[in-house]
Amino acid sequence: IFTVLLTILAISPSSSNAAYGKITSSRLTVNLVEGQSQLIQYQLTQPIICPTPEETTTTTTTEPVDPENPNPPPGPDPEHPSTCKVRVTFVISDPSRVTTSVSQVTWLSNEWAQQRTMTVTALQDNVYNENNVVNVNGSAAESQGTRAVYYFDATVPLTINITDTDEA
C-alpha cells in the first residue's frame, strides 16, 4: 500500500504554491446579474493525510498503542477519525457587491471525498458601479495545530462578473 501511495503522490501535479492536494471548484468564473445567486461546489482531489506523531510538535496521546501495529501508516482511519482537517476560508475582494453563504468550508480526514457548497450572491446595491469584477479567494491553512500535510496553503480562486442593473 505504501508503494502505491508514494507512486501516486510522486506523479500527482502540484499547484503553483507547492501544495500537493488541490481544492477543485465547480466554477472558476461566475456571471451574475445583480440580485442573482449561484451555487458553487468544492471538492478535494485526494485523501487528507495527517502528520505522524513524529511530524507534529505535540507527541502526547491518550490512544493506546496497538502492539500488533505500533507504527500505523498516516491517513484516515474510519474507526478512529482524526482531528486533522482541511479548512478553506474565503475572502471577498468587495463585500459591498458580493456575499457568500459561508465564510469557510471544512473537511475532516474521513470526509475528504464529500463535496462542500457555498452560494455566492451579487448584491442589488441600487448604485451604478464601473468595476463589476469581484474575486472570492479561498485558501487552506493550518487549523488548531492539526495540519493536513498535502493541503497546507492550497488555494482556490473564484471570479464573479457582475452585470450592473443600475443606470449611470
N, C-alpha and C positions, 0 to 999 in steps of 0.2 A: 504494500500500500504506500509506503514512503517513497519508493522509487517512482511510482506512477505520479504521485502528488508533486514530487520535485520536478519531474519531466514536464508536467502541465504548467507549473509555475515558471519554469525556465523559458517556455515558448510563448507564454501569455504576454500580450503587449502591455507596456507600462504607459501611463498617462504622462503628459508633459511635466507634471510636478513630482515625478518619481514614485507615485503610489502605484502599486500593482493592481489592486482592486479598483474597479470603476463603478461609478454610480450612473446608471443609464436613465434616460428620461424619455417618456413617450413623445415629447415635443421639445425641440430646441428653440423654436420660434413660434410665437402665437400672434395672430392678427385678431384684434378685438375692437369693436365699436364701443364707445363709452357706454357703460352700463351692462356690458356683456361679461360673461364668465366662461372659463374653460377649465376642465378637469385635467390635471397633469399626473401621470403615474411614474413612480420611481422604482427602480429595481437594482439590486446588487448583482455583480457579474460572477461572483464566486463566494464560497463559504467564508464566514468570518473566522479567522484563525487568531486565537487568543495567545498572548505570550505565555511561555512556560514559566514556572516559578523562578527559574534561573534568570529570566529576562526581565522580571519585574523588580521594582525596588523593595517591595514588601514580600517576604517569604513566609510569613506566619499563616498557618492554615488550621482550620478546625476539622477538615476532612481526614479520615483515616487513610493511610497508605495501603493499597491493595498489595499484599505480599506476592501474589502471582503476577502482578503487572505494576512494579514500582515506578516505572517511567512511561506512563501512557503518552501516546502521541498528542500534540496540541490539536485543538479543534473542538467542534461541537459534540457534546455527548448528550443524546436525547434523555437519558435517565438523570443527568445532573446538569441542567442548563447553566451556563456560565453567566457571570455578570458582565462579561466582555460584550461590548455593543458598538454599533456604528450609529452615530447621531449626526445628522446633517442639519445645519442651521442655515436659514435663508435670510438674506439681506436684500432689501428692496432699495434700488437707487433713488426712487422718488415716491415715497409712501403717500403723497398727496394725490397721486394719479392711479396707483395700483394697490390693492390689498391682497393678502393671501389668507386662506382658511386656517393655516397653521404656520407657526414660525419655525418649526423643526419637525423632522420625522426621525424615528429611531427603530433600529433592528437589533434584537438580541441575537446571540450566536446561533440559536436553534430556529430563528425566523428568517434567515438570510434569503431564502427563495421567495418570500412573500413580497407582494407589491405594497407600496405606500402611496397615498394620494394627497394631493393638495389642489385646491381650487384657486385660480387667480382671477381677479375681477378688475376690469378697467372702470374706475370711478367716474360717475357723471358729476362733473365739477361746475358746470354752467359758466366756464371760463374758456376762452379760446387760448390754446397753447401752441406755440410754434414747435417745441420739441415734443414729439409724440413717440419716443422710444424710451422704454423703461426696462432696466435689467433686474432680474431676480437671481442672485448668485447664491448657490448652496455650497457649503463646504463642510467636510467631516473633520472633527477634531477629537482629541483625547477627552474622554469623559470619566471623571471621578477616578483617574488613575488606571482605568481598565481599557487600555489602548488596543484596538483591533489592528494587528500587525500590517495587513495589506491595504487598509483603507485610510490610514492616517494621512491627512492633508489632501484627500481626494476631493475634487470639485465637480460641480455640475451647473453650467450656466443656462439661463432661460432669458430670451429676449422677447419683449412684448411690444408690438407695433400697434399703437392706438389710433383709431380713426376718430378724430375730434368732431363732435356733432354741433359744437358751438360756433357761432359766426364771429368773424374777425372784427 
